[in-house]
Amino acid sequence: MILVNTEGGRSVAESGLDEALAEHLAALDRKDLEAYAATLADEVVLILPDGQVLAGKPAVVELHRQLFADGSWTQERTVRTVTTVGSTGWVLIEYRFFTVDADGRIVSDTNAYFTLTYAHVDGRWLVVADQNTRKAPAAAQ
C-alpha cells in the first residue's frame, strides 16, 4: 500500500514520485540491472543493514550485479510511507529478504526497513540514498 501525502496541493502521484518508485521496485523484482541503474543518481549512497556504506552509482550497481546474479533470494516488500517536500521525496518500505537452498529450504530470513531518499533532478526523480535497517527482534513473551 502506498500512503500518499500532499504538499502545496500537489499529490505525490502528480509529482511523479510514485512512478519513479514503481520503476525502482519493478527493476528489483525483475533483477534488471540496467533498469535498476537508471533509477539511481550518480551520487547515490547505499547503507546496508550491517552498516557497510557504498558511495557512488558504480559501487551500488556492482553490488546489485552480484546480487541479481544469485537466484536464491526473494524480497517481499510493503510500502509504508511516500512523501515529498519540495524537490525531495522520501519512501519507507518494510521488507522480508530470504534465501533458499537447492532444495527450496529457507537458509536465511531477514526482516528490515529500507528508506529511499529521492531528489528531483532534471525533471526526473532519482534515488540519492538507500538506507537499510534490520528490524529489532520481537520481545520474548
C-alpha positions as CSV (number, residue, x, y, z in Angstrom):
1,M,0.0,0.0,0.0
2,I,1.3,3.4,-0.9
3,L,0.3,6.2,1.5
4,V,0.2,9.5,-0.4
5,N,0.9,12.7,1.4
6,T,0.3,16.1,-0.2
7,E,2.2,19.3,-0.2
8,G,1.1,22.6,-1.7
9,G,-2.0,21.0,-3.3
10,R,0.1,18.6,-5.4
11,S,-0.2,14.9,-4.7
12,V,2.7,12.5,-4.9
13,A,1.0,11.0,-7.9
14,E,1.0,14.3,-9.7
15,S,4.7,14.9,-8.9
16,G,5.8,11.6,-10.5
17,L,7.4,10.1,-7.4
18,D,5.1,7.1,-7.3
19,E,6.0,6.2,-10.9
20,A,9.7,6.5,-10.1
21,L,9.2,4.3,-7.0
22,A,7.3,1.7,-9.1
23,E,10.1,1.7,-11.7
24,H,12.7,1.1,-9.0
25,L,10.8,-1.7,-7.3
26,A,9.9,-3.4,-10.6
27,A,13.6,-3.4,-11.5
28,L,14.4,-5.1,-8.2
29,D,11.6,-7.7,-8.8
30,R,12.9,-8.4,-12.3
31,K,16.5,-8.3,-11.2
32,D,17.0,-6.0,-14.2
33,L,20.4,-4.3,-13.6
34,E,20.0,-1.7,-16.4
35,A,16.6,-0.6,-15.3
36,Y,17.7,-0.5,-11.7
37,A,20.7,1.6,-12.5
38,A,18.5,4.1,-14.4
39,T,16.7,4.9,-11.1
40,L,19.9,6.0,-9.3
41,A,21.6,9.4,-9.1
42,D,25.3,9.3,-9.8
43,E,26.0,10.4,-6.2
44,V,23.8,7.6,-4.7
45,V,24.8,6.2,-1.3
46,L,23.7,2.8,-0.1
47,I,23.9,1.8,3.6
48,L,23.5,-1.9,4.1
49,P,21.9,-3.4,7.3
50,D,25.4,-4.3,8.6
51,G,26.4,-0.6,8.4
52,Q,28.6,-1.0,5.3
53,V,28.4,2.1,3.1
54,L,28.7,2.1,-0.7
55,A,29.1,5.5,-2.3
56,G,28.5,6.3,-5.9
57,K,26.5,4.7,-8.7
58,P,29.3,2.3,-9.9
59,A,29.7,0.7,-6.4
60,V,25.9,0.4,-5.9
61,V,25.4,-1.1,-9.3
62,E,28.2,-3.6,-8.9
63,L,26.7,-4.9,-5.6
64,H,23.4,-5.3,-7.4
65,R,25.1,-7.1,-10.3
66,Q,26.3,-9.7,-7.9
67,L,23.0,-9.8,-6.0
68,F,20.9,-10.1,-9.2
69,A,23.2,-13.0,-10.4
70,D,22.2,-15.0,-7.3
71,G,18.7,-16.5,-8.0
72,S,18.3,-17.9,-4.5
73,W,16.8,-14.8,-2.9
74,T,13.4,-13.2,-2.7
75,Q,12.4,-9.9,-1.3
76,E,8.8,-9.2,-0.2
77,R,8.0,-5.5,0.4
78,T,5.3,-3.3,1.8
79,V,5.5,0.4,1.1
80,R,4.6,2.2,4.3
81,T,5.0,5.9,3.5
82,V,5.7,8.1,0.5
83,T,6.1,11.8,0.9
84,T,7.5,14.8,-0.8
85,V,8.8,18.1,0.4
86,G,9.8,20.4,-2.4
87,S,12.2,18.6,-4.6
88,T,12.9,15.8,-2.1
89,G,11.0,12.5,-1.8
90,W,11.2,10.0,1.0
91,V,9.9,6.4,1.0
92,L,9.7,3.9,3.9
93,I,9.5,0.3,2.9
94,E,9.2,-2.7,5.2
95,Y,10.7,-5.9,3.7
96,R,11.5,-9.5,4.2
97,F,14.6,-10.8,2.4
98,F,15.2,-14.5,2.4
99,T,17.3,-17.0,0.6
100,V,16.7,-20.7,-0.1
101,D,19.0,-23.7,-0.7
102,A,18.8,-26.0,-3.7
103,D,16.0,-28.0,-2.0
104,G,13.9,-24.8,-1.5
105,R,14.5,-24.6,2.3
106,I,14.9,-21.2,3.7
107,V,18.5,-20.7,4.9
108,S,18.4,-17.0,5.8
109,D,15.5,-14.7,6.6
110,T,15.7,-11.0,7.4
111,N,13.0,-8.5,8.3
112,A,14.1,-4.9,7.8
113,Y,13.2,-1.5,6.5
114,F,14.7,0.5,3.8
115,T,14.2,4.2,3.1
116,L,14.8,5.7,-0.2
117,T,15.6,9.4,-0.5
118,Y,14.8,10.8,-3.9
119,A,15.9,14.1,-5.5
120,H,14.1,15.7,-8.4
121,V,16.9,16.1,-11.0
122,D,16.4,17.4,-14.5
123,G,12.7,16.6,-14.4
124,R,13.2,13.1,-13.0
125,W,13.1,11.5,-9.5
126,L,16.3,9.7,-8.8
127,V,17.4,7.7,-5.7
128,V,20.2,9.6,-3.8
129,A,20.2,7.5,-0.6
130,D,19.1,3.9,0.2
131,Q,19.3,3.2,4.0
132,N,18.7,-0.3,5.2
133,T,18.0,-1.1,8.8
134,R,17.2,-4.5,10.4
135,K,14.0,-4.6,12.4
136,A,14.6,-5.3,16.1
137,P,13.6,-8.9,17.1
138,A,10.2,-9.1,18.8
139,A,10.5,-9.1,22.6
140,A,10.2,-12.6,24.2
141,Q,6.9,-13.1,25.9
